[in-house]
Amino acid sequence: MGADVSRVRRRCTTRARIAQFYIGQTLAGPRAAGQWIGMQNFVGSLASIVTLPVTGVLVDRCGNYGLAFAVAGAVTFLGAAAWGWVIPELGPIEWCAGQPTAATP
């Protein structure tokens, strides 16, 4: 039973990671994919840095992890809703032709 759960969890997380980069590259297009994925990684890392002290403060004030889990769930829900609101359909973004990117000198 445990091996089956572990296998399913690995498949789901691997597909989620692949989808994250696939969506970023699709939205950015070939001219700005590196910048887009770099920004995604920066925001994800920044969230990791902020989460630890916030969780510690919530646990210290409440004495349990209940509020910390509620805040984590609310942030996750808001993030998923923001994806649906900010990106209504998946497709390449038309970037301004005059703006240089890292790929174009």
Phi and psi in degrees as GROMACS dihedral restraints (atoms count N, CA, C in turn):
[ dihedral_restraints ]
;  ai    aj    ak    al  type     phi  dphi    fc
    3     4     5     6     1   -62.9    20    10
    4     5     6     7     1   -38.0    20    10
    6     7     8     9     1   -66.5    20    10
    7     8     9    10     1   -37.1    20    10
    9    10    11    12     1   -65.4    20    10
   10    11    12    13     1   -42.5    20    10
   12    13    14    15     1   -63.8    20    10
   13    14    15    16     1   -42.9    20    10
   15    16    17    18     1   -62.9    20    10
   16    17    18    19     1   -41.3    20    10
   18    19    20    21     1   -64.7    20    10
   19    20    21    22     1   -43.3    20    10
   21    22    23    24     1   -64.4    20    10
   22    23    24    25     1   -42.6    20    10
   24    25    26    27     1   -61.7    20    10
   25    26    27    28     1   -43.2    20    10
   27    28    29    30     1   -62.7    20    10
   28    29    30    31     1   -42.4    20    10
   30    31    32    33     1   -62.6    20    10
   31    32    33    34     1   -43.6    20    10
   33    34    35    36     1   -66.0    20    10
   34    35    36    37     1   -44.9    20    10
   36    37    38    39     1   -69.1    20    10
   37    38    39    40     1   -35.9    20    10
   39    40    41    42     1   -64.8    20    10
   40    41    42    43     1   -43.5    20    10
   42    43    44    45     1   -65.6    20    10
   43    44    45    46     1   -36.7    20    10
   45    46    47    48     1   -65.6    20    10
   46    47    48    49     1   -41.3    20    10
   48    49    50    51     1   -64.7    20    10
   49    50    51    52     1   -42.9    20    10
   51    52    53    54     1   -63.3    20    10
   52    53    54    55     1   -43.5    20    10
   54    55    56    57     1   -62.7    20    10
   55    56    57    58     1   -37.2    20    10
   57    58    59    60     1   -58.9    20    10
   58    59    60    61     1   -47.9    20    10
   60    61    62    63     1   -74.1    20    10
   61    62    63    64     1   -34.0    20    10
   63    64    65    66     1   -63.0    20    10
   64    65    66    67     1   -45.8    20    10
   66    67    68    69     1   -64.6    20    10
   67    68    69    70     1   -43.9    20    10
   69    70    71    72     1   -61.3    20    10
   70    71    72    73     1   -42.5    20    10
   72    73    74    75     1   -70.3    20    10
   73    74    75    76     1   -34.9    20    10
   75    76    77    78     1   -66.9    20    10
   76    77    78    79     1   -44.5    20    10
   78    79    80    81     1   -67.3    20    10
   79    80    81    82     1   -41.4    20    10
   81    82    83    84     1   -77.1    20    10
   82    83    84    85     1   -33.3    20    10
   84    85    86    87     1    79.6    20    10
   85    86    87    88     1   177.3    20    10
   87    88    89    90     1   -68.8    20    10
   88    89    90    91     1   -23.3    20    10
   90    91    92    93     1   -77.7    20    10
   91    92    93    94     1   -28.8    20    10
   93    94    95    96     1  -131.4    20    10
   94    95    96    97     1    17.5    20    10
   96    97    98    99     1   -61.0    20    10
   97    98    99   100     1   -41.9    20    10
   99   100   101   102     1   -63.0    20    10
  100   101   102   103     1   -42.2    20    10
  102   103   104   105     1   -66.3    20    10
  103   104   105   106     1   -41.8    20    10
  105   106   107   108     1   -63.6    20    10
  106   107   108   109     1   -49.3    20    10
  108   109   110   111     1   -65.7    20    10
  109   110   111   112     1   -36.9    20    10
  111   112   113   114     1   -60.6    20    10
  112   113   114   115     1   -41.1    20    10
  114   115   116   117     1   -67.5    20    10
  115   116   117   118     1   -39.4    20    10
  117   118   119   120     1   -60.5    20    10
  118   119   120   121     1   -44.6    20    10
  120   121   122   123     1   -64.8    20    10
  121   122   123   124     1   -38.7    20    10
  123   124   125   126     1   -62.0    20    10
  124   125   126   127     1   -47.2    20    10
  126   127   128   129     1   -65.0    20    10
  127   128   129   130     1   -40.2    20    10
  129   130   131   132     1   -63.9    20    10
  130   131   132   133     1   -40.6    20    10
  132   133   134   135     1   -69.2    20    10
  133   134   135   136     1   -38.3    20    10
  135   136   137   138     1   -62.7    20    10
  136   137   138   139     1   -40.2    20    10
  138   139   140   141     1   -62.8    20    10
  139   140   141   142     1   -37.9    20    10
  141   142   143   144     1   -64.6    20    10
  142   143   144   145     1   -36.2    20    10
  144   145   146   147     1   -70.5    20    10
  145   146   147   148     1   -41.0    20    10
  147   148   149   150     1   -74.8    20    10
  148   149   150   151     1   -33.1    20    10
  150   151   152   153     1   -62.8    20    10
  151   152   153   154     1   -41.1    20    10
  153   154   155   156     1   -61.5    20    10
  154   155   156   157     1   -51.5    20    10
  156   157   158   159     1   -67.5    20    10
  157   158   159   160     1   -35.2    20    10
  159   160   161   162     1   -64.2    20    10
  160   161   162   163     1   -43.6    20    10
  162   163   164   165     1   -62.4    20    10
  163   164   165   166     1   -41.9    20    10
  165   166   167   168     1   -61.3    20    10
  166   167   168   169     1   -42.2    20    10
  168   169   170   171     1   -65.2    20    10
  169   170   171   172     1   -44.0    20    10
  171   172   173   174     1   -63.0    20    10
  172   173   174   175     1   -41.1    20    10
  174   175   176   177     1   -68.5    20    10
  175   176   177   178     1   -40.5    20    10
  177   178   179   180     1   -63.3    20    10
  178   179   180   181     1   -40.9    20    10
  180   181   182   183     1   -74.2    20    10
  181   182   183   184     1   -38.5    20    10
  183   184   185   186     1   -93.1    20    10
  184   185   186   187     1   -25.5    20    10
  186   187   188   189     1    85.5    20    10
  187   188   189   190     1    -0.8    20    10
  189   190   191   192     1  -150.7    20    10
  190   191   192   193     1   178.4    20    10
  192   193   194   195     1   -94.1    20    10
  193   194   195   196     1     2.9    20    10
  195   196   197   198     1   -57.2    20    10
  196   197   198   199     1   -51.4    20    10
  198   199   200   201     1   -66.8    20    10
  199   200   201   202     1   -36.8    20    10
  201   202   203   204     1   -61.4    20    10
  202   203   204   205     1   -42.6    20    10
  204   205   206   207     1   -67.5    20    10
  205   206   207   208     1   -38.2    20    10
  207   208   209   210     1   -63.9    20    10
  208   209   210   211     1   -42.6    20    10
  210   211   212   213     1   -65.3    20    10
  211   212   213   214     1   -42.8    20    10
  213   214   215   216     1   -61.4    20    10
  214   215   216   217     1   -41.8    20    10
  216   217   218   219     1   -65.4    20    10
  217   218   219   220     1   -41.0    20    10
  219   220   221   222     1   -65.3    20    10
  220   221   222   223     1   -42.2    20    10
  222   223   224   225     1   -64.8    20    10
  223   224   225   226     1   -40.0    20    10
  225   226   227   228     1   -63.3    20    10
  226   227   228   229     1   -45.0    20    10
  228   229   230   231     1   -63.0    20    10
  229   230   231   232     1   -44.6    20    10
  231   232   233   234     1   -63.7    20    10
  232   233   234   235     1   -37.2    20    10
  234   235   236   237     1   -64.5    20    10
  235   236   237   238     1   -42.5    20    10
  237   238   239   240     1   -65.9    20    10
  238   239   240   241     1   -40.5    20    10
  240   241   242   243     1   -65.5    20    10
  241   242   243   244     1   -38.0    20    10
  243   244   245   246     1   -63.7    20    10
  244   245   246   247     1   -39.1    20    10
  246   247   248   249     1   -58.2    20    10
  247   248   249   250     1   -45.4    20    10
  249   250   251   252     1   -67.9    20    10
  250   251   252   253     1   -30.1    20    10
  252   253   254   255     1   -84.0    20    10
  253   254   255   256     1   -44.0    20    10
  255   256   257   258     1   -74.9    20    10
  256   257   258   259     1   -36.2    20    10
  258   259   260   261     1  -119.9    20    10
  259   260   261   262     1    82.5    20    10
  261   262   263   264     1   -67.2    20    10
  262   263   264   265     1   -31.6    20    10
  264   265   266   267     1  -140.1    20    10
  265   266   267   268     1   147.1    20    10
  267   268   269   270     1   -87.7    20    10
  268   269   270   271     1   118.8    20    10
  270   271   272   273     1  -175.0    20    10
  271   272   273   274     1   164.8    20    10
  273   274   275   276     1   -64.4    20    10
  274   275   276   277     1   142.3    20    10
  276   277   278   279     1   -86.8    20    10
  277   278   279   280     1   137.0    20    10
  279   280   281   282     1   -82.7    20    10
  280   281   282   283     1   108.0    20    10
  282   283   284   285     1   -84.7    20    10
  283   284   285   286     1   152.3    20    10
  285   286   287   288     1   -63.9    20    10
  286   287   288   289     1   134.3    20    10
  288   289   290   291     1   -67.2    20    10
  289   290   291   292     1   -28.6    20    10
  291   292   293   294     1   -82.8    20    10
  292   293   294   295     1   -11.9    20    10
  294   295   296   297     1   -85.5    20    10
  295   296   297   298     1   124.5    20    10
  297   298   299   300     1   -75.0    20    10
  298   299   300   301     1   149.8    20    10
  300   301   302   303     1  -120.0    20    10
  301   302   303   304     1   177.3    20    10
  303   304   305   306     1   -63.2    20    10
  304   305   306   307     1   -27.7    20    10
  306   307   308   309     1   -80.3    20    10
  307   308   309   310     1   -20.1    20    10
  309   310   311   312     1  -112.8    20    10
  310   311   312   313     1   125.9    20    10
